[in-house]
Amino acid sequence: MTPPASPAPAAGRLTVVFTVAVALTVAVAVVHLTQGTSAVNAVDLLRLALGGDDPGAAQVLVGSRLPRLLAGLTVGVALGFAGAALQSLARNPLASPDTLAVNAGAHLAVVAAAAVGLNLPALPAGVAAFAGGLAAAGLVLLLSAGGSSGPTRLILAGSATALALSSLTTLLMLLFEESTVGLFAWGNGSLVQGDLSTVAQLAPVVALGVAGCLLIGGRLDLLALGDDTASVLGLDVRRTRLMVTLLAVGLSAAAVTVAGPVGFVGLCAPVIARLLSRWVPGLHRHRILLPLSGIAGAFIVLGSDVVLRATLGGEAGVDIPTGVATTVFGAAILVWLARRQRDSGPTRRPPAARPNAGRSRTRLGLVLTICAAATAGALVLGMLAGDTWLLTGDVVNWLQGRSGVAYTFVLDQRYPRVGAALLAGAALAIAGTTVQAVCRNPLAEPGILGITAGAGVGAVSLLTFVPLAGIWTMSTVAGGAALLTFALVYGLAWRGGLSSDRLVLIGVGVSAAGLALITFIIVRSDPWNTAKALTWLSGSTYGRTAGQLLPVAIALLVLTPVVVLARRDLDLLSLDDDTPRVLGVRLERTRLIALAGAALLTSTAVSAIGVIGFVGLVAPHLARALVGGRHARVLPVAALLGALLVSLADTLGRTVIAPAQIPAGLVTALVGTPYFVWLLWRSRTHKAATG
């Protein structure tokens, strides 16, 4: 089994590249050692290195700075190797431990162990993280056909799986707040180490993973030629894929055990290494590419930590996770990659989006009647259910002003929550229907386009820095931030025209950066009040007032008629670019207006109930499955289904474990993810059957 002839590595250039990469990493590591919260500086460390006897400096070096440095090196090397291996496995530069949900699965496993009271040592915790990461990666690779079905499906499958696993993780942290204290910051990738024990136990695991990757480097070279060619050359493709997956997941799990999920390093490091292959022939060979990716990973992690502490001070390096900085950097890389990506369109028109289904007016009337009745029932149930169960007679008395003090208090607190859930659900569903039509991508939704994260950044910033701000100020700031984020995503996606795949990928990157900024704001301003942060980020109606319903109600009253009037244009936009142009539709202006309306609806919904996902994805699909693809039919049904879904999720979340509560966003994510997975699976099998 010999790899085919390929450009021979230029030994001189390779030596220069590795020398420069190692020198830069060593320089960053030296600077890293000089930073910290104590007064020990570079001169003190230099004296210590030259034989000086300063017990205080030695204690700081061994007890704090050296563990942090070695943790950064270990994590960076592990993620660099894992990312390069996964990208080669999927033949996709967007594959990484983040996009394949490996980090989210490993994180969930560690938090679950902590939630049930297990204080696992480093190695058992690593085993648990390995199991969680392996299960998540296996599911994502299965849904995306090993990554060969295109980058959009891979990213969406990974994002959906990661969202579901993160929702479970958040739920565990909310329910078991005491036993999981401190895991919020750790969950975003923190290099803070109490001693050398964790690194000392996980470093050998990383070394074994690195050695394993180097041993199968030749197999990866063959695999890069394609499955058929590799098989002809004698490679057992299935066994090689399994080995690479196990090694990459093992490396990622070890990194998560040391520092938590450090975002996007596994994506950036191999991409940077591959970029150098333009000037260094032969660099793509995996026994060269893998170690260079590991060095790049270590440089990114340590460099991000150095910039973080140099910018915000040594104390910030303790509070703010390094993963926040690496995620922002990685999001920029993802946007850059997306702008270079061609539109593959692999996820168009899944089976759920059947445009010709349910044409009968009788069926439409029946579906609307059932949905309206179910939504009305959800409203009544929401008023009755909760930590205190009421009777319909109590609600009637309250409406007539004849209820007692206790029931009046309960219902006065409850009706804004029920109203917020109904209105926000309807707004998100209409926004999702619009985004899917404009993008011609049935897997798109407002959250994926970064609108939700943008609104969340604005709202969390206002809550943090101006806690006494009024409701209208909150809605204005959240709406403005959402529109700015949308304008950024739209502008970056525009490249001689609007590609739906490019729009989605850039939205995912901007959304990740927005969520990292939210984490930064919360941890920086109020690091110990993570329950408040988790509740907001999970989408909750807790503490809502009647005044907070007005913005979303007004947005629905103003924008819903606009969307309904544009229903014919949305039908045409969902076909292709040529048909609407031939029929006189001004394509770009219509797209811009429709997406701006969706951004406004989403921003008001977020200001009412926080960051909530999946409603804008699930409700339009259910509506299309029931009444067909025409937007005159889809819009009212989707709005009712969205209101029904969020209302039931809210009622369920504040009833099943009362007096404790589960945020509505977590319930919708846990309900919506299985549907999303089923949708991806069906579109995959449909493509296989028709291809």
C-alpha positions in Angstrom: 0.0 0.0 0.0 2.0 3.0 -1.3 0.7 6.5 -1.7 0.7 7.7 -5.3 3.3 10.1 -6.4 2.7 13.7 -5.2 4.9 16.8 -5.0 7.9 16.0 -2.9 8.1 18.2 0.3 10.6 21.0 -0.1 12.9 20.2 2.8 14.3 23.7 3.0 10.9 25.4 3.1 9.5 22.9 5.5 12.4 23.5 7.9 11.8 27.2 7.7 8.0 26.8 8.3 8.4 24.5 11.3 11.3 26.7 12.7 9.2 29.8 12.5 6.1 28.1 13.9 7.9 26.7 16.9 9.8 30.0 17.5 6.5 31.9 17.5 4.9 29.4 19.9 7.9 29.5 22.2 7.8 33.3 22.2 4.1 33.4 23.0 4.7 30.8 25.8 7.4 33.0 27.3 5.1 36.0 27.3 2.4 33.8 28.7 4.5 32.9 31.7 5.1 36.5 32.6 1.3 37.2 32.9 -0.8 36.6 35.9 -2.5 38.2 38.9 0.6 38.2 41.1 3.5 40.8 41.0 6.0 38.2 39.7 7.3 39.7 36.4 9.7 38.6 33.7 12.8 39.8 35.6 11.8 37.6 38.6 11.4 34.6 36.3 14.7 35.3 34.5 16.5 35.4 37.8 14.8 32.2 38.8 15.9 30.5 35.6 19.5 31.7 36.2 19.6 30.0 39.6 18.1 32.7 41.8 16.5 31.7 45.1 13.1 33.4 45.3 10.6 31.0 46.9 7.7 33.4 46.2 8.4 33.5 42.4 9.0 29.7 42.4 5.7 29.1 44.1 3.8 31.3 41.6 5.5 29.6 38.7 4.9 26.0 39.7 1.5 26.6 41.4 -0.2 28.7 38.8 1.6 29.9 35.7 3.2 26.6 34.6 0.0 24.6 34.9 -1.9 27.2 32.9 0.8 27.2 30.2 1.0 23.4 30.0 -2.8 23.2 29.9 -2.9 25.6 26.9 -0.2 23.6 25.1 -1.9 20.3 25.7 -5.3 21.6 24.6 -3.9 23.4 21.6 -2.0 20.4 20.3 -4.9 18.0 21.0 -7.4 20.2 19.2 -5.0 20.9 16.3 -4.5 17.2 15.6 -8.1 16.4 16.2 -9.3 19.1 13.8 -6.9 18.2 11.1 -7.9 14.5 11.3 -11.6 15.2 11.3 -11.3 17.6 8.3 -9.4 14.9 6.4 -11.9 12.3 7.4 -14.9 14.4 6.2 -12.9 15.9 3.3 -14.4 19.2 4.5 -12.5 22.2 5.9 -15.4 23.1 8.1 -15.3 19.8 10.1 -13.9 20.2 13.7 -14.7 19.1 17.2 -17.1 22.0 17.5 -19.0 21.6 14.2 -19.3 17.8 14.8 -20.6 18.4 18.3 -17.8 16.4 19.9 -17.1 19.2 22.4 -20.8 19.5 23.3 -21.1 15.7 23.8 -18.0 15.6 26.0 -19.1 18.6 28.0 -22.5 17.1 28.6 -20.9 13.9 29.9 -18.7 15.7 32.4 -21.5 18.0 33.6 -23.9 15.0 34.0 -21.3 13.3 36.2 -21.0 16.4 38.3 -24.7 16.8 38.5 -25.3 13.4 40.0 -22.5 14.0 42.6 -19.7 12.1 41.0 -16.4 13.9 41.7 -14.4 12.1 39.0 -10.6 12.2 38.8 -9.1 13.4 35.6 -8.8 10.0 33.8 -12.3 8.7 34.6 -13.7 12.1 33.6 -11.8 11.8 30.3 -13.4 8.4 29.7 -16.8 9.9 30.3 -16.0 12.8 28.0 -14.8 10.4 25.3 -18.0 8.4 25.4 -20.1 11.6 25.1 -18.0 13.0 22.3 -18.0 9.7 20.4 -21.8 9.4 20.5 -22.2 13.0 19.3 -19.7 12.7 16.5 -21.2 9.4 15.3 -24.6 10.9 15.1 -23.5 14.0 13.2 -21.3 12.0 10.7 -24.2 9.7 10.1 -26.6 12.5 9.3 -24.2 14.2 7.0 -23.0 11.0 5.2 -19.6 11.3 6.8 -19.4 15.0 5.7 -19.4 14.1 2.0 -22.9 15.5 1.4 -21.6 19.1 1.7 -20.6 21.7 4.2 -24.1 23.1 4.9 -25.5 19.7 6.0 -22.5 19.1 8.1 -22.7 22.4 9.9 -26.4 22.2 10.4 -26.3 18.7 11.7 -23.5 19.6 14.0 -25.2 22.8 15.1 -28.5 21.1 15.8 -26.9 18.2 17.8 -24.7 20.7 19.7 -27.7 22.8 20.5 -29.6 19.9 21.9 -26.7 18.6 23.9 -26.0 22.1 25.2 -29.7 22.5 26.2 -29.4 19.3 28.2 -26.2 20.6 29.8 -27.8 23.9 30.7 -30.8 22.1 32.1 -28.6 20.0 34.3 -26.7 23.1 35.5 -30.0 24.9 36.3 -31.4 21.9 38.2 -28.2 21.0 40.0 -26.8 24.5 40.5 -24.8 23.7 43.6 -23.1 20.6 42.4 -22.2 22.2 39.0 -21.1 25.6 40.3 -18.2 27.0 38.3 -19.0 24.8 35.3 -20.5 27.8 33.3 -17.2 29.5 32.8 -15.4 26.2 32.4 -18.0 25.2 29.8 -16.7 27.9 27.5 -13.0 26.8 27.8 -11.0 28.0 30.8 -7.3 27.4 31.3 -7.4 28.0 35.0 -5.7 25.1 36.8 -5.3 24.4 40.5 -2.2 22.3 40.0 -0.4 20.1 37.5 -2.3 16.9 38.3 -4.9 17.1 35.5 -2.4 18.0 32.8 0.0 15.3 34.1 -2.8 12.7 33.8 -4.1 13.8 30.4 -0.9 14.7 28.6 0.1 11.0 28.1 -3.4 10.4 26.6 -2.8 13.3 24.2 0.7 11.9 23.4 -0.8 8.5 22.5 -3.4 10.2 20.3 -0.8 12.2 18.5 1.4 9.2 17.9 -1.6 7.3 16.6 -2.5 10.1 14.2 1.1 10.2 12.9 1.1 6.4 12.4 -2.0 6.4 10.2 -0.9 9.6 8.4 -0.2 7.6 5.3 -3.7 6.1 5.4 -5.1 9.6 5.5 -3.1 10.5 2.4 -4.8 7.7 0.6 -8.2 8.5 2.0 -7.9 12.0 0.6 -8.0 10.6 -2.9 -11.5 9.3 -2.5 -13.0 6.1 -1.1 -12.9 4.2 -4.4 -9.3 5.1 -5.2 -8.2 4.4 -1.7 -9.9 0.9 -1.8 -8.2 0.1 -5.2 -4.9 1.0 -3.6 -5.6 -1.5 -0.8 -6.9 0.7 2.0 -9.6 -0.6 4.3 -11.7 2.6 4.2 -14.1 1.6 6.9 -11.5 0.6 9.4 -9.5 3.7 8.7 -12.5 6.0 9.3 -13.2 4.2 12.5 -9.6 4.6 13.7 -9.5 8.3 12.8 -12.8 9.0 14.5 -11.7 7.3 17.7 -8.4 9.1 17.8 -9.9 12.5 17.0 -12.7 12.1 19.6 -10.1 10.8 22.2 -8.0 13.9 21.6 -11.0 16.2 21.8 -12.2 14.5 25.0 -8.8 14.9 26.6 -8.9 18.7 25.7 -12.4 19.1 27.2 -11.4 17.3 30.4 -8.4 19.7 30.8 -10.0 23.0 30.0 -13.6 22.6 28.9 -14.8 23.1 25.3 -12.3 25.6 23.8 -14.2 26.8 20.8 -13.1 26.7 17.1 -9.4 25.9 17.7 -9.9 22.6 15.9 -11.3 24.4 12.9 -8.7 27.3 12.7 -5.4 25.5 13.3 -5.7 23.0 10.3 -7.0 25.7 8.0 -4.0 27.9 8.8 -1.7 25.0 8.3 -3.3 24.1 4.9 -3.0 27.7 3.8 0.8 27.4 3.9 0.7 24.5 1.4 0.4 27.1 -1.4 4.0 28.1 -0.7 5.3 24.8 0.6 4.7 21.9 -1.8 4.0 18.6 0.0 2.7 20.2 3.2 -0.7 18.5 2.6 0.9 15.1 3.5 -0.6 14.3 6.9 2.6 13.4 8.7 3.6 17.0 8.0 0.2 18.6 8.2 -0.8 17.1 11.5 2.1 18.3 13.6 2.0 21.7 12.0 -1.7 21.9 12.9 -0.9 20.9 16.5 1.7 23.7 16.7 -0.8 26.1 15.2 -3.4 25.0 17.8 -1.0 25.6 20.7 -0.1 29.0 19.2 -3.8 30.0 18.9 -4.8 28.9 22.4 -1.8 30.6 24.1 -2.0 33.6 21.8 -5.6 34.1 22.6 -4.9 33.8 26.3 -2.0 36.3 26.1 -4.2 38.8 24.2 -7.0 38.4 26.6 -4.9 39.0 29.7 -2.9 41.8 28.0 -6.1 43.6 27.1 -8.2 43.1 30.2 -5.6 42.4 32.9 -4.5 39.3 34.8 -7.6 39.1 36.9 -9.8 38.9 33.7 -7.7 35.8 32.7 -9.2 34.0 35.7 -12.8 35.1 35.2 -13.1 35.1 31.4 -12.7 31.8 29.6 -10.0 31.7 26.9 -12.6 29.9 24.7 -14.4 33.2 24.3 -11.4 34.7 22.5 -10.7 31.6 20.4 -14.4 31.4 19.4 -14.4 35.0 18.1 -11.2 34.3 16.2 -12.7 31.0 14.9 -15.9 32.7 13.8 -13.9 35.1 11.7 -12.1 32.1 10.0 -15.5 30.4 9.4 -16.8 33.6 7.7 -13.8 33.8 5.6 -14.2 30.2 4.5 -17.8 30.6 3.8 -17.1 33.6 1.5 -14.8 31.3 -0.5 -17.4 28.4 -0.5 -19.4 27.7 -3.6 -23.1 27.1 -3.3 -23.7 23.4 -3.2 -27.4 23.4 -2.4 -27.5 19.9 -0.9 -30.3 20.6 1.6 -32.9 22.0 -0.7 -36.5 20.8 -0.6 -36.6 18.0 2.0 -39.6 15.7 2.0 -41.3 17.7 4.7 -41.6 20.6 2.3 -44.2 19.2 0.0 -45.5 22.1 -2.1 -48.4 20.2 -3.6 -49.7 18.6 -0.4 -53.0 19.6 1.0 -54.4 21.8 -1.7 -58.0 21.3 -0.6 -59.7 24.3 1.0 -61.6 21.9 3.2 -58.4 20.5 4.5 -57.0 24.0 5.1 -60.1 25.0 7.0 -60.0 21.9 9.0 -56.3 22.3 9.9 -56.8 26.0 10.8 -59.8 25.1 13.0 -57.8 22.4 14.8 -54.7 24.6 15.3 -56.8 27.5 16.5 -58.7 25.3 18.9 -55.4 23.7 20.1 -53.8 27.1 20.6 -56.9 28.3 22.6 -56.6 25.2 24.7 -52.9 25.9 25.3 -53.8 29.4 26.4 -56.4 28.0 28.9 -54.0 25.3 30.1 -51.3 27.9 30.6 -53.6 29.9 32.8 -54.6 26.9 34.8 -51.3 25.0 35.2 -48.2 25.9 37.2 -46.9 25.6 40.7 -50.5 26.3 41.8 -53.2 24.4 39.8 -56.4 26.4 39.3 -59.9 25.7 38.0 -61.6 27.4 35.1 -64.0 29.0 37.5 -61.1 30.7 39.2 -60.1 32.2 35.9 -63.7 33.4 35.2 -63.9 35.0 38.6 -60.5 36.7 38.0 -61.7 38.1 34.7 -64.8 39.5 36.4 -62.7 40.9 39.3 -64.3 38.6 41.9 -61.3 36.3 42.7 -59.6 36.2 46.1 -56.2 37.8 46.9 -54.2 34.7 46.5 -55.7 33.6 43.1 -55.6 37.2 41.9 -51.8 37.4 42.6 -51.2 34.0 40.9 -53.1 35.0 37.7 -51.7 38.5 37.6 -48.3 36.9 37.5 -49.3 34.2 35.1 -51.1 35.9 32.3 -48.1 37.9 31.0 -46.1 34.7 30.8 -48.8 33.0 28.8 -49.3 36.0 26.5 -45.5 36.3 25.9 -45.2 32.7 25.0 -48.1 32.9 22.5 -47.0 36.1 20.8 -43.3 35.2 20.7 -44.0 31.8 19.3 -46.2 33.3 16.5 -43.5 35.9 15.7 -40.7 33.4 15.5 -42.8 31.1 13.3 -43.6 33.8 10.8 -40.0 35.0 10.8 -38.8 31.4 10.2 -41.3 30.9 7.3 -40.0 34.1 5.7 -36.3 33.2 6.2 -36.8 29.7 4.7 -38.6 31.1 1.7 -36.0 33.8 1.0 -33.0 31.6 1.6 -34.7 28.7 -0.3 -33.2 26.6 2.5 -35.7 24.6 4.5 -33.1 24.1 7.2 -32.6 27.8 7.9 -34.2 29.8 10.7 -33.7 33.2 12.3 -31.3 31.9 15.0 -29.0 30.3 12.4 -28.7 33.6 10.6 -27.3 35.3 13.7 -30.3 37.4 14.4 -31.2 35.8 17.7 -27.6 36.0 19.0 -27.4 39.7 17.9 -30.6 40.6 19.8 -29.3 38.6 22.8 -26.0 40.6 22.8 -28.0 43.9 22.8 -30.4 42.7 25.5 -27.8 41.2 27.8 -25.6 44.3 27.4 -28.5 46.5 28.5 -29.5 44.3 31.4 -25.9 44.4 32.5 -24.9 48.0 32.1 -28.3 49.7 32.4 -30.3 47.4 34.7 -33.0 50.0 35.3 -33.7 50.5 31.6 -37.4 50.4 30.6 -39.2 47.9 28.4 -39.2 50.0 25.4 -35.5 50.8 25.7 -34.9 47.0 26.0 -36.9 46.3 22.8 -35.2 49.1 20.9 -31.7 48.0 21.8 -32.4 44.4 21.1 -34.1 45.2 17.8 -31.3 47.5 16.8 -28.6 44.9 17.7 -30.6 42.3 15.7 -30.8 44.5 12.7 -27.1 45.4 12.9 -26.2 41.7 13.1 -28.5 41.0 10.2 -26.9 43.8 8.1 -23.5 42.4 8.9 -24.4 38.8 7.9 -26.2 40.0 4.8 -23.3 42.2 3.8 -20.7 39.5 4.3 -22.8 37.0 2.4 -23.2 39.3 -0.6 -20.7 38.4 -3.2 -22.0 39.2 -6.6 -25.4 37.9 -5.4 -26.8 36.2 -2.4 -26.0 32.5 -1.9 -28.3 30.7 0.6 -25.5 28.3 1.7 -23.1 31.2 2.2 -25.7 33.2 4.1 -26.3 30.2 6.5 -22.6 29.5 7.1 -21.8 33.1 7.8 -24.8 33.3 10.0 -23.6 30.4 12.0 -20.2 32.0 12.4 -21.6 35.4 13.5 -24.1 33.6 15.8 -21.2 31.8 17.5 -19.3 35.0 17.9 -22.4 36.7 19.4 -22.9 33.9 21.9 -19.2 34.2 22.9 -19.8 37.9 23.4 -22.8 37.2 25.6 -20.7 34.9 27.7 -18.0 37.5 27.9 -20.4 40.2 29.1 -22.0 38.0 31.7 -18.8 36.5 33.1 -17.1 39.9 33.1 -19.8 41.7 34.8 -21.4 39.2 37.2 -19.5 35.9 37.1 -21.3 34.3 40.1 -24.8 34.9 38.9 -24.8 32.3 36.2 -28.4 31.3 36.9 -29.6 34.7 35.6 -27.5 34.3 32.5 -28.5 30.7 31.8 -32.2 31.6 32.3 -32.0 34.5 29.8 -29.9 32.5 27.2 -32.3 29.5 27.5 -35.5 31.6 26.7 -37.8 32.0 29.7 -41.0 33.8 30.4 -40.2 34.1 34.1 -40.9 37.6 35.6 -42.5 38.9 32.4 -44.9 41.9 32.7 -47.8 43.0 30.6 -45.7 45.9 29.2 -43.2 43.5 27.7 -45.9 42.1 25.5 -46.5 45.4 23.7 -43.4 45.4 21.4 -44.0 41.9 20.1 -47.7 42.5 19.7 -47.1 45.7 17.7 -44.5 44.0 15.5 -47.0 41.2 14.8 -49.8 43.7 14.0 -47.6 45.8 11.7 -45.4 43.2 10.0 -47.7 40.2 9.6 -49.9 42.0 7.1 -46.8 43.0 5.1 -45.6 39.4 5.0 -49.1 38.2 4.0 -49.2 40.8 1.2 -45.9 39.5 0.0 -47.0 35.8 0.0 -47.0 35.5 -3.8 -43.4 36.9 -3.9 -42.4 34.4 -1.2 -43.8 31.6 -3.3 -41.7 32.7 -6.3 -38.6 33.3 -4.2 -38.8 29.8 -2.9 -38.5 28.4 -6.5 -35.3 29.9 -8.0 -33.7 33.3 -8.9 -34.9 33.3 -12.6 -38.7 32.8 -12.2 -39.3 35.9 -10.0 -37.2 38.1 -12.3 -39.1 36.9 -15.3 -42.4 37.7 -13.6 -41.3 41.2 -12.6 -40.3 40.7 -8.9 -37.4 42.9 -7.8 -35.4 40.1 -6.3 -32.8 41.8 -4.1 -35.2 44.5 -2.8 -37.8 41.9 -1.9 -35.2 39.7 -0.2 -33.9 42.6 1.8 -37.4 43.7 3.0 -38.5 40.2 3.9 -35.3 39.4 5.9 -35.5 42.8 7.6 -39.1 42.1 8.6 -38.0 38.7 9.9 -35.2 40.3 11.9 -37.6 42.8 13.5 -40.1 40.0 14.5 -37.3 37.9 15.9 -35.8 40.8 17.9 -39.1 41.7 19.6 -39.7 38.0 20.4 -36.2 37.7 21.9 -36.8 40.9 24.0 -40.0 39.3 25.3 -38.8 35.8 26.2 -35.0 35.7 25.7 -33.0 33.6 23.3 -35.1 30.7 22.0 -34.4 28.4 19.1 -36.0 25.8 16.8 -39.5 27.4 16.8 -38.7 29.3 13.5 -37.5 26.0 12.1 -40.0 23.5 13.2 -43.3 25.4 12.9 -42.9 26.2 9.1 -42.1 22.6 8.3 -45.1 21.3 10.2 -47.3 23.8 8.5 -46.0 22.8 5.0 -46.5 19.1 5.9 -50.1 19.9 6.8 -51.3 22.3 4.1 -48.7 22.4 1.3 -46.1 24.9 0.3 -48.1 28.0 -0.7 -47.4 30.8 1.8 -51.0 32.0 1.8 -51.7 28.6 3.6 -48.4 28.2 5.4 -48.2 31.5 7.2 -51.4 31.3 9.4 -50.9 27.7 10.2 -47.2 28.2 11.1 -48.1 31.2 13.3 -50.6 29.1 15.2 -48.2 26.2 15.5 -45.5 28.4 16.8 -47.7 29.9 19.4 -48.9 26.5 20.4 -45.4 25.0 20.6 -43.9 27.8 22.8 -47.0 28.0 25.0 -47.0 24.3 25.7 -43.2 24.3 26.3 -43.6 27.2 28.7 -46.5 25.5 30.6 -44.6 22.2 30.7 -41.4 23.8 31.9 -43.1 25.6 34.8 -45.3 22.6 35.8 -43.5 19.3 35.7 -40.9 20.0 38.4 -42.7 22.8 40.2 -41.8 24.9 42.1 -38.6 24.6 40.1 -38.9 25.6 36.5 -37.4 24.7 33.1 -37.0 27.6 30.6 -39.2 27.3 27.6 -36.3 27.5 25.2 -34.8 24.3 26.7 -38.0 22.4 26.2 -38.5 23.6 22.6 -34.8 22.6 21.8 -35.3 19.2 23.4 -38.5 18.7 21.4 -37.3 20.3 18.2 -34.0 18.6 17.9 -35.4 15.1 17.3 -37.6 16.6 14.6 -34.6 18.3 13.0 -32.6 15.1 13.1 -35.5 13.2 11.5 -35.7 15.9 8.8 -32.0 15.7 8.0 -32.2 11.9 8.0 -35.2 11.9 5.6 -33.6 14.4 3.3 -30.4 12.2 3.3 -32.3 9.0 2.5 -34.4 10.8 -0.1 -31.3 12.1 -1.8 -29.8 8.6 -1.7 -33.0 7.1 -3.2 -33.2 9.7 -6.0 -29.5 10.0 -6.6 
